[in-house]
Structure formats: C-alpha cells, structure tokens
Amino acid sequence: MVETTISIKKFIIKYGLILGVFLIIYGYVSYITENRTTTNWVFSAINLSLFIIVTLLGIYKYKLASNGFLKLSQAFIIGVGISLIGSIIYIIWDIFLLKILAPDILDRLVELNKTPSANDIQKSDITQNNQNSFVLAISIASLIGNMIVGTLIALLGGAILQKNPDPFE
C-alpha cells in the first residue's frame, strides 16, 4: 500500500484565512452596529461558533483528503494552526480599527476598564502611551484566549473525528 502524505500546512493556511475573514466581517458588523463596547452573551456565542465551525470544517476536510483517516495529533496541529492564523488576522484588524478607523472606541474601552480615582478625575485626558499599552494588553489577551479555545476545539474535534488506519491491512 502506497502512502501519500497530505500537507497539513495547506489546510491550516486555507481555513485560518477563512476564519480570519469571518472574524473581520463579524468585527466590522459589530463596529457598524455599535456593539463593539457592549458585553452580551450572544456576541460571544457567535464568535465561539465561528471558531468551532471553521476549525472543525478544516479538520474534517483534512480527514476526507487523507482517505478518511485522522490522527489526534494531526487534528491538534490543524486546529491550533487555524486558530493562530485566524486570531492574528483578527488582531491586526482590531488594531487597525482601534488606532485608525475609530479611536473613540479605544477611549470608551479604556474608560470601561478603568476604576475611577481622585487622580483620574483630575486627569481626564488619556495619554497615547496608556492607549498603546491597552491595545497591546487587549491583543495579547485575545490571542491567548483564542488559542485556548482553539486548542480545546481541536482536541475535542480530533477526539471525535479521529480514525487511525488499521495496521493489519
């Protein structure tokens, strides 16, 4: 039996780009509808469902391309790679949105996450350094959170979809 290896990179890049585009569309819609600064479980559910659908689709398409066989390690690599690429693309969009398109959203986000004190009342002006560190903190937290979610999706999806080839055939 001749084994052909299928490139995992192709599936990671393709579905990572798809996830990134879907996340950008979702982010743009939430920006247009002015839901960027609101916290509602519906928006989190939409974001999570985008991750689940695209990651599992990428893993499933790889399984189909490899004659129905899939190892858990392959599913893990594909899922984490898709999440990484999609997250990086979305973080680039988020930085573009917060720094160029709508810096007023950044001011609102900083105000929402800040605890007021007597010193803050005197200093109502937010410095550029604070904004940059806040964007960096949002980006790092988003990347870490998305990678954890992507890892869990990849492991659960891989455990469900895995099928190892029979060693006796």
C-alpha positions in Angstrom: 0.0 0.0 0.0 1.5 3.3 -1.1 1.0 6.1 1.5 0.7 9.7 0.3 1.2 12.4 2.8 -1.1 15.4 2.5 0.2 18.8 3.5 -1.3 20.0 6.8 0.0 23.5 6.1 -2.3 23.9 3.1 -5.4 23.2 5.3 -4.1 25.4 8.2 -3.5 28.4 5.9 -6.7 28.0 3.9 -9.0 27.6 6.9 -7.0 30.0 9.0 -7.6 32.7 6.3 -11.3 31.8 6.2 -11.6 32.1 9.9 -9.7 35.4 9.8 -12.0 36.8 7.1 -15.1 35.7 9.0 -13.8 37.3 12.2 -13.1 40.5 10.4 -16.6 40.5 8.9 -18.0 39.8 12.4 -15.9 42.6 13.9 -16.9 45.0 11.1 -20.6 44.3 11.7 -20.2 44.7 15.4 -18.5 48.1 14.8 -21.2 49.3 12.3 -24.0 48.3 14.7 -22.1 50.0 17.6 -21.9 46.7 19.6 -18.1 46.8 19.9 -18.1 48.0 23.5 -21.1 46.1 24.8 -20.8 42.7 26.5 -23.6 40.3 25.6 -23.5 36.5 25.6 -25.0 36.5 22.1 -21.9 38.1 20.6 -19.6 35.7 22.5 -21.7 32.8 21.2 -21.4 34.0 17.6 -17.6 34.4 18.0 -17.3 30.9 19.5 -19.5 29.3 16.9 -17.3 30.9 14.1 -14.2 29.3 15.7 -16.0 25.9 16.1 -17.4 25.7 12.6 -14.3 26.8 10.7 -11.9 24.7 12.8 -13.9 21.6 12.7 -14.5 22.1 8.9 -10.8 22.3 8.4 -10.1 19.2 10.4 -12.9 17.3 8.6 -11.7 18.4 5.1 -8.2 17.1 6.0 -9.7 13.8 7.1 -11.6 13.5 3.8 -8.4 14.3 1.9 -6.4 11.7 3.7 -8.8 8.8 2.8 -10.9 9.1 5.9 -8.0 8.7 8.4 -7.1 11.3 11.0 -4.8 11.1 14.0 -5.4 13.2 17.1 -2.0 14.8 16.7 -2.9 15.9 13.2 -6.2 17.3 14.3 -4.5 19.2 17.1 -1.9 20.7 14.8 -4.6 21.7 12.3 -6.9 23.2 14.9 -4.3 25.2 16.7 -2.8 26.4 13.4 -6.2 27.6 12.2 -6.9 29.4 15.4 -3.5 31.0 15.4 -3.8 32.4 11.9 -7.4 33.5 12.3 -6.5 35.2 15.6 -3.5 37.0 14.2 -5.6 38.3 11.3 -8.4 39.4 13.6 -5.9 41.1 16.0 -4.4 43.1 13.0 -8.0 44.1 12.1 -8.7 45.1 15.7 -5.5 47.2 16.0 -6.4 48.9 12.7 -10.0 49.6 13.9 -8.9 50.9 17.3 -6.0 53.0 16.2 -7.0 54.3 12.7 -10.7 53.8 12.0 -12.3 54.6 15.3 -10.0 55.7 18.1 -13.1 56.9 20.0 -13.9 53.2 20.7 -10.5 52.9 22.3 -11.3 55.8 24.6 -14.6 54.1 25.6 -12.9 50.7 26.2 -10.2 52.3 28.4 -12.9 54.2 30.4 -14.9 51.0 30.8 -11.9 49.1 32.2 -10.6 51.8 34.4 -11.5 52.3 38.1 -12.1 55.9 38.8 -9.9 57.6 41.5 -9.4 61.2 42.6 -6.2 61.4 40.5 -8.1 60.1 37.4 -10.8 62.8 37.8 -8.1 65.5 37.6 -6.5 63.8 34.6 -9.4 63.3 32.2 -7.0 63.1 29.2 -5.8 59.7 28.3 -2.2 59.6 27.1 -1.1 57.9 24.0 1.2 55.6 26.0 -1.8 54.3 28.0 -3.7 53.7 24.8 -0.8 51.8 23.2 -0.4 49.6 26.3 -4.1 49.0 26.5 -4.2 47.9 22.8 -1.2 45.6 23.5 -3.0 44.1 26.5 -6.2 43.5 24.5 -4.2 41.9 21.7 -2.3 39.6 24.0 -5.4 38.6 26.0 -7.3 38.0 22.7 -4.5 35.8 21.3 -4.2 33.8 24.5 -7.9 33.3 24.8 -8.4 32.4 21.2 -5.5 29.9 21.4 -7.0 28.2 24.4 -10.4 28.0 22.7 -8.7 26.7 19.5 -6.8 24.1 21.4 -9.9 22.8 23.2 -11.9 22.7 19.9 -9.0 20.9 18.1 -8.7 18.3 20.9 -12.4 17.7 21.2 -13.0 17.7 17.4 -9.9 15.5 16.9 -11.1 13.0 19.5 -14.5 12.7 17.8 -13.2 12.7 14.2 -10.1 10.6 14.7 -9.8 7.3 12.8 -6.4 5.6 12.6 -5.6 3.3 9.8 -5.8 -0.5 10.5 -2.2 -1.6 11.0 -3.1 -5.2 9.8 -4.3 -4.2 6.3 
